[in-house]
């Protein structure tokens, strides 16, 4: 799927959202509050909820928090696929908001350029 229009970008975001919640992709125990991956899962879920509600302004804050979490807590063998999917999701969301929404503040000191400038993403599962 190419992502050239707003509708195609939204469709890709929806596919990534659905994939990120798959049991085979979530790191084991990541839905338990004491797991270190739990925070990342919550940041991703907050982004999803904000996008669904049309409340775009706080999304860049949660993109930054998710990226910072990934940096502070590198992926393990069990979470590597989830981290890769999250990075694609964050990149697609940033691309979408910058291209089709605009007017939002992305903190370049907190969000890596690879996410901010990652451009449209493709599914890999």
Residue pairs with C-beta under 8 A, 6 or more apart in sequence:
1 8
1 11
1 12
1 15
1 122
1 123
2 8
2 120
3 9
3 12
3 92
3 95
3 120
3 121
3 122
4 120
6 96
6 99
6 100
9 92
9 95
9 96
9 99
9 100
9 120
10 96
12 92
12 120
12 121
12 122
12 123
13 51
13 89
13 92
13 93
13 96
15 123
16 85
16 88
16 89
16 92
16 121
16 123
17 48
17 89
19 25
19 85
19 123
19 125
20 26
20 44
20 48
20 82
20 85
20 86
20 89
25 81
25 82
25 85
25 125
26 41
26 82
27 35
27 37
27 76
27 78
27 79
27 82
28 78
29 35
29 37
30 37
30 38
30 40
30 41
30 79
30 82
31 38
31 41
32 38
36 73
37 73
37 79
37 82
39 69
40 66
40 69
40 70
40 73
40 82
40 83
40 86
43 62
43 65
43 66
43 69
44 66
44 86
44 89
46 62
47 59
47 62
47 63
47 66
47 89
47 90
47 93
50 56
50 58
50 59
50 62
51 59
51 93
56 97
56 101
56 104
57 104
59 93
59 97
59 104
60 94
60 97
60 104
60 105
60 106
60 107
60 111
61 107
63 90
63 93
63 94
63 106
63 111
63 115
64 106
64 107
64 110
64 111
66 86
66 90
67 90
67 110
67 111
67 112
67 115
68 110
70 83
70 86
70 87
71 112
75 82
75 83
75 84
84 124
85 124
85 125
87 114
87 115
87 118
88 118
88 121
88 124
89 121
90 111
90 115
90 118
91 114
91 115
91 118
91 119
91 121
92 118
92 120
92 121
94 106
94 111
94 115
94 116
94 118
95 118
95 119
95 120
95 121
97 104
98 104
98 106
98 116
106 116
108 116
